Amino acid sequence: MIGPYYLQLLILIGINTIMATSLNLILGYTGQLSIGHAAFMSLGAYGSALVTLHFGFPFLVSLLCGALFAAFFGIIIGLPTLRLKGDYLAIATLGLGEIVRIVFLNLELTGGAVGLRGIPKKTTLLWVVLAVLFTVFILSRIIRSRIGRAFIAIREDETAADSMGINSTYYKTLCFGVGAFFAGLGGGLFAHYMRYLNPNSFGFMRSIEHLCMVVLGGLGNMWGAFIGATILTVTPELLRTVADLRLLIYGAVLVLMMRVRPQGLLGQPLRNGIPLLGRFFQQARPKL
Amino acid sequence: MHKIILKAANICHSFGGLMALKDVDFAIKSGEIVGLIGPNGAGKTTLFNLFTGHYAPTRGEILFNNLRISGLKPYQITPLGIARTFQNIRLFGQMSVLDNVLTGQHCRTRTGLFGAIIRTRSSKKEESRAHKTAQEMLHFVNLGDKKNEYASNLSYGERRRLEIARALATDPTLLLLDEPAAGMNPQETADLIELIRQIRVKMDKTILLIEHDMKVVMGISERVAVLNYGRKIAEGTPGEVQKNEAVIKAYLGESA
């Protein structure tokens, strides 16, 4: 059927799609620049792996535990940080991502720097496909509801959203919780596929990778996140033969992308010549 | 007769050392159209922001239907029945025209995460009711055929009307319009005056508007209040205000 190499590639595409779509909810739909998505992934990964190792729960229950664990922290972290806007929020989430990584690095329970070994391999392509479909289904349902409109309204104009009776703190925290839940799901699948976890797999670069997937595919577009995840999972593999030039080409593609199509491959059209991403770097002060 | 729905007593508001509003008393009766005028920087928009909860007054209190609203947040005040438009139009640009108005229905709907995901019967019913209201509002401001456009693609006059429709969709009893005729041509202004009249007659709303276009203010207001340097210097019928010495002085300066 499919060779083991392609199977691994497909599984990674699936996991990355879950990561990118869940970040897209936070970044693309609600407009909150969060650069700590890998932290939620690691919370889900460690959470589900520990539950499997210590309690021997069935796979589905472990996944759910990991995702809920990540969602719980998403809400806890979201409550104070989401009062910040734009680049300030980016710096806060970046810092929190590092804190989570360093905590895992020093915790005995998670094996510290040696990592967590011996997680049973339970993730199969079928599980991944089901998880992707589940993620996309739930997120689409949310986006096409009253809650999704509140998310987008906050992205477009928080002051006006407040005037519509939208409690922006509540909805931003909700969005963080839901985003973290699915990031945790992706992390759980990752843990039970790799069978080994190391805190350094969930560093800053991993978060940036997720960010690039969403930006490349197009902010605020479900399909965009899938396409971005696919391209950025496959391209590094294709460039393996020119390994030395890999990061260079990878970087050049992104720069070129920003120059010719800043709204992403499937992104929304520009508004006043400013793509969604650019707006994060505009002055983030409330205007009246 | 008509009861007072909004009452502001001894309102003071300062930004650092700048007193934007000093001891302003203000009341609106149910069913009125009240104009709020004054030179630039007089504190008109600040007063709006206090009524809608974007600021909390430094001193004084604001009552809406006998309920103290000063200090509440905008998202808490809107459900009580105050809606507003903004001086520099604030639409959700990358949302469709219909979705913009549907957002106005946010505070009149309840569907939570569970209802949104499962699409329960009650959430479906609520959604279709919200759609119906939104469509009505769009037809009311004559934007029915534009519902699938992005809001950012509308013309200036259409955006103003869409903002009014979105505010009406929150089902307010009091509608605050911040310079609705700013930047409009004479035809658009005439249409706007007609629209505001219709809002009062057909929808039974109370309206407070800030406006620099005197034709609009004097044409539709039953009562006009004048602010200057943060103080209320006059109040009365359009005819009375136009003859008021203090108002003439504020607008034209001291006569030689």
Interface residues (C-beta under 8 A of the other chain):
Chain A: I138 R141 I142 S145 R146 I147 G148 R149 A150 I152 A153 E156 D157 T159 A160 A161 D162 S163 M164 G165 I166 N167 S168 L174 V178 G220 Q268 P269 R271 N272 L276 K287 L288
Chain B: T45 N49 T52 H54 K73 P74 Y75 T78 P79 A83 R84 F86 N88 R90 L91 F92 G93 Q94 M95 D99 L102 T103 G104 Q105 H106 C107 T109 T111 G112 L113 G115 A116 I117 R119 S123 E126 E127 A130 Y150 S152 R166 A167 T170
